[in-house]
Amino acid sequence: MCAHGGQAMPTVPSARVLVSGMPIATIAAPYAIAGCAFVPPAGNGPCVTAQWVLGAVQVMSEGQPVVIMTGVATCVPTGTPLLPVMAQMRVLAT
């Protein structure tokens, strides 16, 4: 989710790797954000998309690092962080 409570979802999950039957996400996939509550009087909001800039170091899919809970993502246009709040726990990566 974005820092303002908007829900983020990957737009292009990596369907070549499944965990518990669901596709994983890599840092290459942009995220779409819906429901961001940030409405500045004149400026750069609400959050619309996000992009991961740091993911797994040793786990890749299709040549891209996998998104992990300790990764880093930035929302556009606000520049605030994307906050991972839920992930599968069947496979762990660093």
N, C-alpha and C positions, 0 to 999 in steps of 0.2 A: 504494500500500500504506500501511497505517497505520504509525506509528512503531515498532510492536511486531512487524511482519512479517505482519499480516493482509492478505489480498487484497481490494481494493476494486473494485467495478464499479458503473457508473451504473445506476440502476433504470429510468430513462426517457430513453434516448438520443433525440436529435433526428433522426428519420428523414427529415425534409424536406431535410437536407443530407447527402450521402454523400461520403466521401473514400476512394478505392480500393474502392468498393463497400460500405463500412462506415459506419454512422451516427456522427455526431459527438456530443459531449456539451456541454451548456450548464451554466452555474453554477446554474440552477434545479433541475436533477435531483439528488435526493438519491442518495448512494452507499451501497450495502450492503457491509458488511465481514464477511468470513468468516475464521476461523482466527487471530484476534488472540491472541497469547500472554500478554498482560498479565492476570495474575490477582492482584489485591491481596488481602491478608488480610481487609480490611474496607473496602470503598470502591467506587470508581467505575470498574470495569472489567469485562470487556474492551471494546474498541472495537466498536461495533455498526453505527453509521452515520456518515456524514460529509457535510458540506455545504460547497460552494465558496462563498467570500465575495468573491473577486477573480479575474476572468478577463481575457479580451482586452478592450482598450480600444476598438478600432475594428472588430472583427469580431463580428457578431451572427448569431444564428439564432433565428427566431421571437421577435424582440425581446429576446433574452437574450444576454449575453456568452458567448462560446465558452470552454470550459476550455482552458487552455494550460499548458505545463510550468512557467512562472514564476508561475502563479497561486497563490492561497492557499486552503486548505481546513482545516476543523477537525473532528476526530472527536468523536463523542458516545458515551459520557458522559465520556470522559477529558480532552477539551480539547486533546489533542495534535494535531500537524499531520498532514495526509495528504500523503504523499510521492509525487509522480509519478515513475515509473521507466521508463515506456515510452510512446511516442506515435508517431503516423504522422509521416513527415518529408516528405510530398509537398506539403503546404500549410503555410506558416508564418504566424503571427499575433503581434501584440504588443498 
